[in-house]
């Protein structure tokens, strides 16, 4: 089938308002499916994409995580997917590439070997081909997705809540459980209390952290961190005083684990400095494409500190997403403090502005 018409928020020019227009989807190629979108979070990553800071090439549809229902499959894609509610995370799992074959599907070549040239999925009102940025394109009524990037989910929770599984929850919980490998009683510092950091906080508390320090300059987000159980909350404005205070709170040594969820390179340097000798730092943010991080040499070369990278929390989507949905269902993870408000597609510019100004922790575009 071809010619499905859908409304989409198209980035036609970097830094300009989204074009809300009807697009005509291409017929799904081999191994691809068409998903009717239910909800897509507006993440700070997409603010950077809109500003042109992460190499996305217009015309393109942003939105790098979503949830919806499969309505059509292309040749070779499983027909059993039709009618299933599926999470569409930021990372596929092709099962065939080098990284999937060695058990590291979070670096799947179906995304990372594209060199930033993403599949074309539709014709715009002007006839031009439109790509799906990050292989998702969640700010549209319909998405054309690789069948390797849709994961059925069984849950009674509403789609707007479950839409957060594909980015914030997977990265936040996975950073604590899979990458930092938190052991009960360990001390944790979280740099940044936004969409990602607040999921990290909930995961650290739920999986047995002994103490949790949160560093966040935004007063409203510090208040949320306190309500979610942070033992110490600092604004981080005075870097040296912050390092000293965290070390003091962690036995004079520094924390066992530092989780960076802020983005600026200075925040990543701070996270490394907050750890004890032999501590672990998990870096998840990015400021702008091409940025470099300056790290203290003695601490990183001689003091056995481990600096770890995360991509979608090193989550194995086919199993972990359903497990994390269970954490939401049982109340182990609480979306209420993080899910700020919902938006219609026509409000996409407002969602972007409120995300960029930090008025929203997480706004969700609902269809």
Buried (B, 14 or more C-beta within 10 A) or exposed (E): EEEBEBBBBBBBEEEEEBBBBEBBBBBBBEBBBBBBBBBBBBBBBBBBBBBBBBEBEBBBBBBBBBBBBBBBBBEEBEEEBBEBBBBBBBBBBBEEBEBBEEEBBBBBBBBBEEEEEBBBBBBBEEEBEBBBBBBBBBBBBBBBBBBBBBBBBEBEEEBBBBBBBBBBBBBBBBBBBBBBEBEEEBBBBBBBBBBBBBBBBBBBBBBEBBBBBBBBBBEEBBBBBBEBBBBBBBEBEEBEEBBEBBBEBBEEBBBBBBBBBBBBBBBBBBBBBBBBEEBBBBBBBBBBEEEEBEBEEEBBEEBEBBBBEBBBBBBBBEEBBBEBBEBBEEEBBBBEBBBBBEBEBEBBBBBBBBBBEEBBBBBBBBB
